[in-house]
């Protein structure tokens, strides 16, 4: 029984240590929905931008991460934004056109709000995040906006103790299980900023600002688990390959101590903002292929597949991610959501 108890604590400790390296879910399509990582994008469009997504990571590995999310953000107020940086100025203006870029005018100052709910399952651990976001978009030039945002909410972390199997005849009678903390709720706070114009964007954000201890056992000798901040820095620029094709390269740096700095490079090719394909590389982790279609001015659908390049490729068949987007109250009949990517 002592051996079982010891192994249980070791296993929980490993889970906590692993979670220090990457506590938040990983997304390939953050480039399609940067709002997931940065609350400063709240209300950046004229319409209400809704995303429903699912990610199955490392298929072929039992109890590999699975993530489901719902996000929505909208501008606050009744007046529509004229010449919004990421939306059409009026009916008939095509954001693919050079004329639109040349005549671009920054959005007036405005407020934005949003909500995010994320459920992430990793083996016996589950995590649920619910946040409400707010952003204020400043006009800092004739063609330039800077938005400042924050989000606050709660994080619930649960442990399914009965999924921990160390060979005991009846795990319910194991004292390690009876002493386990199966659920804990913590406050959450995130902040970010976003600089954007007609052709480019750049942003920085940090998640999990509030330091919180994580503990899955009542044993007073175990106190190693904790939440750590997640830092994100990203930038991208859009240019024309032809009158009908636009390319948008972008990069992202992510820092989660004590893990090494993570670096992503991305490239999207869009045809008239109706159909697009893209590729992404995450250093020492994966190559990704992405594709999307704007089915109508209301609905868009995107898919990505990650080809694992780390040692996990010996046991994993890669990762799948699919996202359904809705553009509600789309008064200017915009075809493409978050046009910069």
N, C-alpha and C positions, 0 to 999 in steps of 0.2 A: 504494500500500500504506500509506503514511503517513496518507493521508486516511482510509482505512478504519479504521486503528488509532485515529486521533483520534476519529472518529465513534463507534466502539465504546465508548471510554472515556467520551465525553459521554453516550451512551445509558445506560451503567451508572450514571454519576453522577446522571442524572435519576431513574433508578429508586430509587437510595438516597435522594435528596432527597424524592421522592414518599413513600417509605416512612416518612420521619420524621414526616410529617403523620398517617399512619394505618398503623401496622405490624400491629396486631392486626386480625383479621376484624371486620366490622361485622355486627350481628345486629338484626333487628327484633323477634324473639320473646325477647329477653333478659328481658322482663317476665314471660314464662312460665317462664323458667329462669334466674333471677338467679345461680344457682350458676356459670354460665359466666363471670361477671364478678367474683364475690365468693366466696372459699373459706370465708367464715364461715358459709355456708349448709350446709356438710357436716353431714349427720346431723340436719337440722331436722325430718324426718318420722319416723313410726314404721316406715315401710316403706323398702325400697330403691328409690330414685327413679332410673330409667334413662331417658335421652333419646338418640334417634338422629335427627340432623337433616342437612338439605342446603339450601344457599342458592345460588341462581343470581342474581348481581347484574348489573344493567344489561344485560339481554338485548337483542340486536341489535348489541352492540359486540363485535368480535372480541377474543378473549383477555381478556374481562372477568373479574373475580374469581368464583371458585367455591369454596365452603367446605363441607366435610363434617365432622361432629363426632359423638363419642360421649361421653356423660358419665354417671356413676353416683355416687351418694352414699348413705350409710346411717349410722345410729346405731351406735355401737360398744358391744357388750355384749349379754347375753342377755335382760335385763329390758326389757319394753316400757315406753314412756314413757306415763304417765297424763296425760290432758288436755294433750297436745302442742299447742302454739300453732297449728300448721297441720294438725292431724289431729283426727279424732273422738275423744272421750273413751271411748266405748263403743258397742256396736251400737245403732242406732236414734237416736242423737243427730245431728240434722241441723245442720251448721254454718251453714245458711241461717237457722236459727231464732233469734229474739231471745233465747229462753231459754238457748241455748248461749252466746251472748255475755255474758249477765248472770251466768251461773254459771261463766264461764271461770276456770280456774286455770293459772298459768304452769307450764311443764314443770320437772321437777327437773333439777338440774345433770347434764350428761351429755357424752360425747365423740361426735364424728362424724368420718367419713373419706370419701374419695371419689377418683375418678380422672377425668381428662379427656384426650381425644386429639382434636386438631384438625388437619385438612389443608386448607391454603389455597393455591390456585393463582391467580396473576395473570400472564398472559402467560408470559414465560420464567422468572419467579421462582416458586418453590414454598416453602412453609413448613410444617413439621410440629412441633406442640407436644405434649408428653406430660408431664402433671403428676400428682402425688399430693398430696392435700389433707388437712388435719386442722383440726378446730374444737373449741373447748370452749364449751359453752352454760351460762352462769351464770344463776341465778335471782336477779334483783335486786329483786323485789317480788312481791306476791301475784298480779299479772296481767302481769308483765313479765319478759322474758328478754333478755340481751345475750350474743351469741356473738362470739368472737374466733377468726379463722382464718388459716391460711397454706397456701400450696401451693408445691411445688418440683419441678423437673424439668429437661427439656432442650428446646432449640429447635434444629431443623436447618433451615438456609436453603440452598436449592439454586438454581443458575443453569444453565438449559439454553442453553449457548453456541451450539449449532447452530440455535437458534430465532432468533438475531440475524442478520438478513439485510440486508447493506448493498450487495448487488449484486456481490460477488466471485464469481468462477467456482467456486472451491472453498474454502468457509469453513474447512475443516480445515487448510488451508495458511496461513491468516491468522495472523500472529504474535500478534495481539490475542487470538485464541481460544486459542492454545497457552499464553499467559501468564495466562489467566483461572483464578480459583479457583472451582471448580464446586460446592463444598459446604463448609459450615462448621457446627460444632455449638457451641452456647453454653449455659451454665447459665441457669436461669430461676427467679425467686422473686417471689411475689405475696402480699399480705397484705390483710386486710379485717376489718370489724366489722359487726354486724347487730343492730339493736334491734327487738324485735317484741312485740306483744301480741295481743289478741283482734281488734282492728279495724285496726291500723296496722302499718307497717314503715318503717324508715329504715336506710340503710347507706352505708358508704364503703369504697372499696377502691382499691388501686394495683397495677397490673401492670407487669412488667419493671422491678423495682427495681434490679437489678444493671446498672451501666453496661457496655456491650459495644460494641466497635468492629466494624463490618461492612465487609468489603473483598472485592471480587470480582476483583481483579487483583494480580499480584505487583509491579506498578510501585510503587516506594517513594514516588513523588510523589503518589499518590492515597490519601488517608486521611480522607475526609469522611464516610463512612457510619458510623452509630452507632444503637444502640437507645436509645429514650427512654421514660420512664415514661408510663403511661396512668392517669389519675385518673378515678374514677367516684363520683358522689354521687346517691343516689336515695331517694325517699320516696313512700309511698302510704297511702290511707285508704279503708276500706270502710264504706258506709252502705246502708241499705235504701230502695229505691224503693217496694216493696210487700212483702207476705209471701212472694212467690215470686221477686222480682227484686232483685238487689243490684248496686250500682255501685261500681267501684273506680277513682278517678282516681289517677294517679301522675305523677311527673316524674323526669327524670334529667339531670344535668349531666356532661359529659365534657370533660376537658382533656388535650390532647396537644400540647405545645409543638413547633414554633412556630405550629401551627394555631390559629384563634380558638376560643373556648369553644363547645362544641356543647350544644344544649338540646333535650330531647325532652319532649313532653306526651302522656299516654296516658289512655284511658278504656275500661273493660271493663264490659259489662252481662251478668250471668249469670242464667240461669233455672234455679233449683233445683240449681245446680252441675252440671247435666248438659250444657247447651248454652250457649255464650256467643259474643258478638260484641264487637269492639272497634275502636278507631281510634287512630292515633298520628300526631303531627306532629313532624318533625325540622326545625329552623330552617334555612332556605336549602338544603334538600336534598330532602325528600319528605313526602308524605302516605301513610299506610299503612292498609289494611283488614285486619282479623284475624278469624278465626273458629275455634272449637274445639268438639269433642264428646268427652264421656267415654263411649266405646263400652261399657265395662264397668268393674268395679272393678279390672281389670287393665290395660286398654288405653285410651289417649286419643290423639287426633290433632288437630293444629292446623295452620293454613295462614295465610300472610300474603302480601299483594301491596303493593309500594311503587310509588306514582305519583311519578315524579321531577319536582321543581319547579325544579331548577337548569338550567343551559344544556345539560346532558346529555340533557334531554328531546327535543332535536332529533334525536338518534341512538339513544336507548335506549328500549326498550319497557317499562321498569320492572324490578323485582326480585321473584323468587319465593323463598319460604322455607317448607319443610314439616318438621314435627317429629313423630315417633312417640314416645309415652311409655309406659313400663311401670312398674307399681307392684307390685313383687315382695314377697312375704311380707307382704301387706296384711292383717294379722291383724284390724284394726278395720273392714275393708271400706269404706275411704274412697273416695268417688266422685271427688273432685276433687284433683288434685295442686297443691301450692303454692296453697292456697285464697285467700291474700291477693290474688293476681292472678287 
